[in-house]
Amino acid sequence: MKKLLPLLITLLFNPFLIAENDPFEEINRTTLKVNKKLDKAIATPVAKFYQKITPDFIELGVYNSISNIDDVNISLNNILQGKIKDGLSDMARFTVNSTLGLAGFIDVASKMGLKKHDEDFGQTLALWGVPHGPYIMLPGLGPSSLRDTIGMIPDAFLSPSIIIDHEPTVYSLKFLDLIDTRARYLGLESLIMGDEYLFLKDAYYQNREYDVKDGEVEDDFDDFDSFDDF
């Protein structure tokens, strides 16, 4: 571990890797091909089966329950980012949905005006000034960066294992989360245009910028009063 930390710091702050955010493109493309095969052989069939046998209200309830547990991690990251008000709101969401919402199955908190946030430790590191580092295609998980991959470590310990002291249950919830997530994204493959690898990389970075800036990103169309200029 003592040898790993300096290596990670070097990779994160190396000027070359910051300028060239995809030095591992060759292995990343290979990993993408493997991920696609795994997705086609396992994830997609299981997600389709899950979607087929699960009523819509149960799907929504499963999503709400998992999302409810995530609010603990989201709250802590909001506090680490200095967003104390949002952090307290997230804890209030978790408390309300865990009780009145039947362990999070029903999202009562949103109806009460407690907004759902989306924060993770990767975003916290970004706010602390840590750059992306090199782009990484993770086996079985997809697009990431070195910074966000490191951020997954504390996130993994915080949710859902922070409130459930039973490993089989924790792993079952994480597996169900993966299947539920894949089911919600079925059909989106048709939106991919051109080089799939570059499309996914660009989409990932744009999405992370949106997340880190809480949706306050520059709009390229702000310079135009209307489309009549075209």
C-alpha positions in Angstrom: 0.0 0.0 0.0 2.9 2.4 0.8 4.3 1.8 -2.7 0.9 2.1 -4.4 0.0 5.6 -3.0 3.0 7.5 -4.5 2.2 5.7 -7.8 -1.4 6.9 -7.8 -0.4 10.5 -6.9 2.2 10.4 -9.8 -0.4 9.2 -12.2 -3.0 11.7 -11.1 -0.7 14.8 -11.3 1.7 13.8 -14.1 1.4 16.7 -16.7 1.7 14.3 -19.6 -1.2 12.1 -18.4 -3.3 15.2 -17.7 -2.8 16.5 -21.2 -3.2 13.1 -22.8 -6.1 11.6 -20.9 -6.1 8.3 -22.7 -2.6 6.8 -22.6 -4.1 3.4 -22.1 -6.3 3.5 -25.2 -5.2 0.2 -26.6 -6.0 -1.8 -23.4 -9.1 0.2 -22.9 -10.4 -0.7 -26.3 -9.7 -4.4 -25.6 -11.5 -4.1 -22.3 -14.5 -2.5 -24.1 -14.7 -5.5 -26.4 -14.6 -7.9 -23.4 -17.3 -5.8 -21.6 -19.6 -6.0 -24.7 -19.3 -9.8 -24.9 -20.0 -10.1 -21.2 -23.0 -7.7 -21.5 -24.4 -9.6 -24.5 -23.9 -13.0 -22.8 -24.9 -12.3 -19.3 -26.0 -8.8 -18.2 -28.5 -8.0 -21.0 -30.3 -11.4 -20.9 -30.6 -11.2 -17.1 -31.7 -7.6 -17.2 -34.4 -8.4 -19.9 -35.6 -11.3 -17.8 -35.7 -9.1 -14.7 -37.7 -6.5 -16.6 -40.0 -9.1 -18.0 -41.0 -10.7 -14.7 -40.9 -7.7 -12.5 -44.0 -5.4 -12.3 -43.3 -1.7 -12.9 -44.1 -0.7 -9.3 -41.8 -3.3 -8.0 -39.0 -2.1 -10.3 -39.6 1.4 -9.1 -39.6 0.2 -5.5 -36.3 -1.6 -5.9 -34.8 1.5 -7.5 -36.1 3.6 -4.6 -34.8 1.3 -1.9 -31.3 1.2 -3.4 -31.3 4.9 -4.0 -32.4 5.4 -0.4 -29.3 3.6 0.9 -27.1 5.7 -1.4 -28.4 8.9 0.3 -26.1 8.1 3.2 -23.0 8.2 1.0 -24.4 11.2 -0.9 -24.9 13.0 2.4 -21.3 12.4 3.6 -19.9 13.6 0.2 -22.0 16.7 0.2 -20.7 17.5 3.7 -17.1 16.8 2.6 -17.7 19.2 -0.3 -18.9 21.9 2.1 -22.5 21.6 1.0 -23.8 21.2 4.6 -27.4 22.2 3.8 -27.6 19.6 1.1 -25.9 17.0 3.3 -28.4 17.5 6.1 -31.2 17.3 3.5 -29.9 13.9 2.2 -29.8 12.5 5.8 -33.4 13.8 6.3 -34.3 12.0 3.0 -32.8 8.8 4.3 -34.6 9.0 7.6 -38.0 9.8 6.1 -37.8 7.2 3.4 -36.4 4.5 5.7 -39.4 5.0 8.1 -42.4 6.4 6.3 -41.3 5.1 3.0 -41.1 1.5 4.1 -37.3 1.0 4.0 -37.1 3.3 1.0 -39.5 1.4 -1.2 -41.6 4.5 -1.5 -40.0 7.9 -2.1 -41.9 9.9 0.4 -39.1 12.4 0.9 -39.3 13.8 -2.7 -43.0 14.5 -2.2 -42.1 16.4 0.9 -39.8 18.6 -1.1 -36.5 17.0 -0.1 -34.5 17.0 -3.3 -32.6 14.0 -4.5 -28.8 14.8 -5.0 -26.2 12.8 -6.8 -22.7 13.0 -5.2 -19.8 10.5 -4.9 -16.2 10.6 -3.7 -14.9 11.1 -7.3 -16.9 14.4 -7.4 -15.5 15.3 -3.9 -11.9 14.7 -5.2 -12.7 16.9 -8.2 -13.9 19.7 -6.0 -10.7 19.3 -4.0 -8.7 20.0 -7.2 -7.7 16.4 -8.1 -7.7 16.1 -11.9 -9.2 13.2 -13.9 -6.0 11.4 -14.5 -5.9 8.9 -17.4 -9.2 7.5 -18.8 -9.9 3.9 -17.8 -12.3 1.3 -19.1 -13.0 -0.9 -16.2 -13.7 -4.6 -16.7 -17.4 -5.2 -16.2 -18.1 -1.6 -15.1 -17.3 0.5 -18.1 -15.9 4.1 -18.5 -14.1 5.7 -15.6 -11.0 7.8 -14.8 -8.2 7.2 -12.4 -9.6 9.7 -10.0 -13.1 8.3 -10.2 -11.8 4.7 -9.9 -10.0 5.7 -6.6 -13.2 7.4 -5.5 -15.1 4.1 -5.8 -13.1 2.6 -2.9 -14.6 4.8 -0.1 -18.0 4.8 -1.9 -18.0 1.0 -1.8 -17.4 1.0 2.0 -20.1 3.6 2.6 -23.0 2.1 0.7 -24.8 -0.1 1.5 -22.4 -1.9 3.9 -22.3 1.2 6.2 -25.9 0.3 7.5 -26.1 -3.4 6.8 -23.9 -5.7 8.8 -24.6 -8.9 6.7 -22.3 -9.6 3.8 -24.6 -11.8 1.8 -27.3 -9.1 1.9 -24.8 -6.4 0.9 -23.6 -8.4 -2.1 -27.2 -9.3 -3.1 -28.2 -5.6 -3.0 -25.2 -4.7 -5.1 -25.9 -7.4 -7.6 -29.6 -6.3 -7.8 -28.4 -2.7 -8.2 -26.3 -3.7 -11.2 -29.2 -5.6 -12.8 -31.7 -2.9 -12.1 -29.4 -0.3 -13.6 -28.8 -2.4 -16.7 -32.5 -2.9 -17.1 -33.1 0.9 -17.0 -30.5 1.4 -19.8 -31.8 -1.3 -22.2 -32.1 0.1 -25.7 -29.7 3.0 -25.3 -27.1 1.3 -27.4 -29.0 2.5 -30.5 -28.0 6.1 -29.6 -24.3 5.4 -30.1 -22.9 7.0 -33.2 -19.5 6.7 -34.9 -16.6 5.2 -33.0 -18.3 3.6 -30.0 -15.2 3.8 -27.9 -14.7 7.6 -28.5 -18.5 8.2 -28.1 -18.5 6.5 -24.7 -15.4 8.3 -23.6 -16.7 11.7 -24.6 -20.1 11.0 -23.1 -18.5 9.9 -19.8 -16.4 13.1 -19.4 -19.4 15.3 -20.3 -21.5 13.5 -17.8 -18.9 13.8 -15.1 -18.4 17.5 -15.7 -22.2 17.9 -15.4 -22.2 16.0 -12.1 -19.2 17.8 -10.6 -20.6 21.2 -11.5 -24.1 20.2 -10.3 -25.5 20.8 -13.8 -24.1 24.3 -14.1 -22.1 23.8 -17.3 -21.5 26.2 -20.1 -24.0 26.1 -23.0 -22.4 26.5 -26.4 -25.7 28.1 -27.6 -25.6 30.9 -25.1 -23.8 33.1 -27.6 -26.8 33.0 -30.0 -30.0 34.8 -29.4 -31.8 32.4 -31.8 -31.1 29.8 -34.4 -32.0 32.3 -37.1 -28.3 33.2 -37.2 -27.8 30.0 -39.1 
